[in-house]
Amino acid sequence: MFKQMCWLSISGTNGEKILHLRTQPNQPWQPYTAFPQYAVPDYEIPGGSKGWATYQKLKCEGWNLAPSNQWQQSSVGQPLKSA
């Protein structure tokens, strides 16, 4: 199975980054919360990264991290390769 993670902004290119996942190469990136079968509860740390606990779990399970600077999130959730 294709297993990919990426830290992407939820509101444009300068917003807070949260963990996004996809399980197919042609699938759009979606927030980790859209995958309840993989997500785990976030740590209760003020200012902590959303999805950090899920990232740690999935990294141990062999998921790959895609570089954030290669992707940008459009308003409809489609992946766009940055120039």
C-alpha positions as CSV (number, residue, x, y, z in Angstrom):
1,M,0.0,0.0,0.0
2,F,1.1,3.5,-0.8
3,K,1.7,5.4,2.5
4,Q,2.7,9.1,2.3
5,M,2.7,12.0,4.8
6,C,3.4,15.7,4.4
7,W,3.2,18.8,6.6
8,L,0.9,21.2,4.7
9,S,-0.7,24.5,5.5
10,I,-4.5,24.3,6.0
11,S,-5.1,27.9,5.0
12,G,-2.8,28.9,2.2
13,T,1.0,28.9,2.0
14,N,1.7,30.8,5.2
15,G,-0.8,29.1,7.6
16,E,-0.2,26.7,10.4
17,K,1.0,23.3,9.0
18,I,-0.7,20.1,10.0
19,L,-0.1,16.6,9.0
20,H,-1.7,15.5,5.7
21,L,-1.9,11.9,4.4
22,R,-2.6,10.0,1.2
23,T,-2.8,6.3,0.5
24,Q,-2.8,6.5,-3.3
25,P,-0.3,8.5,-5.5
26,N,-3.2,10.1,-7.5
27,Q,-5.2,11.0,-4.3
28,P,-5.4,14.5,-3.0
29,W,-3.7,15.3,0.3
30,Q,-6.1,15.3,3.2
31,P,-5.7,16.2,6.8
32,Y,-4.8,13.3,9.1
33,T,-8.1,13.7,10.8
34,A,-9.8,12.5,7.6
35,F,-8.2,9.1,8.3
36,P,-9.6,7.9,11.7
37,Q,-8.1,4.4,11.0
38,Y,-4.6,5.9,11.2
39,A,-5.0,9.0,13.4
40,V,-4.2,9.0,17.1
41,P,-5.2,11.8,19.6
42,D,-2.9,14.8,19.6
43,Y,-0.7,15.6,22.5
44,E,-2.1,18.1,24.9
45,I,0.8,20.6,24.5
46,P,0.0,24.3,24.0
47,G,1.2,25.3,20.6
48,G,2.1,21.7,19.7
49,S,1.9,20.6,16.0
50,K,-1.4,19.1,14.9
51,G,-0.7,15.5,13.9
52,W,2.6,15.1,15.6
53,A,1.5,12.0,17.6
54,T,0.0,10.5,14.4
55,Y,3.2,11.3,12.5
56,Q,5.3,9.4,15.1
57,K,3.0,6.4,15.0
58,L,2.9,6.2,11.2
59,K,6.7,6.8,10.8
60,C,7.2,3.7,13.0
61,E,4.8,1.8,10.7
62,G,6.9,2.6,7.6
63,W,5.0,5.6,6.2
64,N,7.2,8.0,4.1
65,L,7.5,11.8,4.6
66,A,7.2,13.9,1.4
67,P,9.0,17.3,1.5
68,S,6.6,20.1,2.3
69,N,8.3,22.6,0.1
70,Q,7.4,20.5,-3.0
71,W,3.7,20.7,-2.4
72,Q,1.1,23.4,-1.8
73,Q,-2.5,22.9,-0.8
74,S,-5.1,24.5,-3.1
75,S,-8.5,25.6,-1.7
76,V,-10.2,22.5,-2.9
77,G,-7.6,20.1,-1.5
78,Q,-6.0,19.0,-4.7
79,P,-2.2,18.5,-4.7
80,L,-0.3,21.0,-6.8
81,K,3.4,20.5,-7.6
82,S,5.1,23.8,-6.8
83,A,7.3,25.4,-9.4
